[in-house]
Amino acid sequence: MALRFAPDVATAETEYGTVLLDQRKGRYWELNPTGTLVVRTLLDGGGEADAVEALVGAFAVDRERAAADVAALVALLRDAGLAA
């Protein structure tokens, strides 16, 4: 399932990953390059399976670990109210 950020979430990519600002709560979140790849894939319309494939292709990680990491990041973003 594709991902979209809540309207009050601002993003900025840096050389270290991506910074998210929850403007409602004034809280910052920082994604490392792995998290950035996952989020970029999902924001571009890909599903979680696409994000897993992107991780496996870009980093030395097996599919099982990549799938667990993608699911955990998506759940964290949704639970925090940052994404739908």
N, C-alpha and C positions, 0 to 999 in steps of 0.2 A: 504494500500500500504506500502510495506517495505521501510525502510529509509536507506540511506547511506550518510556518511559524505563526503564532498569534500576532494580531496587528500591533501590539505594544512591545514587540521584541525587535530590537535593532541588531544587525549583525555587521561585523567587520572582519575581513580576513587579514591575517598578519603573517609574517614569515614563520611563525611558530604554530599556526593553526587558525582557529576562528574564535572570536570573542562575541558572546551574546549578551545583550543588555535587556533585562526585564524592566522596562520603564515604569511599570506599575509598582514594583517593589524596590526599585533602585538596586537590584542585584546583578552582578556580572557572573557569567559562566565562561569558562575557557575550554575549548575543544582542542585536543592535540591533532596532529596531521591525520591520524587514523579516524578520529571522530569527524574531522572536517570532510574526509573522503566519503564517509557514510552519509552525512547530512547533505552534501552536495549531490550525491547520487539520488537520494530520496527527494530532494527539492526539485531535481530535474525530471521528476516523474517516474523514476525507477521504484521498484519494490524492494522489500528487504532481501529477497534472493539476489537481486541485482547488486545491492550493497555488499552482500557476502562475496559475490564473485569479484567485485572491485577490490575488496580487501585481499582476497587470496591472490589476485593478480599483481597487486602492488607491494604486498608485504609477505614476509616469511611466516605465514600463519595457516593452519589447516582449516578446512571448512567448518568443522564442529566448533572450534574456538571462535572463528569469525562469526558464525551464526549466533552464538551465545552473546558475543560482544555487541552485535547489531541489535539484537532484541533488548539487551540491557540498556543501551543508549536510547533507543526509541522509547522504552518504558520510562526512563528517567526524564526525558524531555516532556513527555505527556503528563507524567505525574506532577512535574513542577509547573504545569500550565503554560509551558513555553511553546508547545506544538500540538497540532491536532492531526 
